Amino acid sequence: MAITDFDLWLDNNDLSDFNDVYALYHSVSGIEDWGSFKAVRGRGAQQLIVHSRECDEPLLLASDKARDAFLKKIEDTYCEDMGIEGYYGFHHAMEKDD
């Protein structure tokens, strides 16, 4: 069985590290394995199933509209008023020891 509630699924994953946020976003947007996340096509042409090493139940995104809404949710919730690339770039630069 898969979860369709974004918030419930996200609550079952530790996204306190910017690398994990970035990996989840790119896994879903590119429909691929990235970090501890894996996105694959479901039965329907637009269905997407997102797996995580931290959550026993996968997330079902039933349409491209749901996928777009989920990606927006990630940016709105975790990216500190930045787009995903800006958020990653900022935190990556802050992590550097120059």
Secondary structure, DSSP 8 states (H G I E B T S, - for coil): --B--HHHHHHTS---SHHHHHHHHHHHHHTSEETTEEEEE-SSTT-EEEEESS-SS-EEE-SHHHHHHHHHHHHHHHSTTS-HHHHHHHHHHHH---
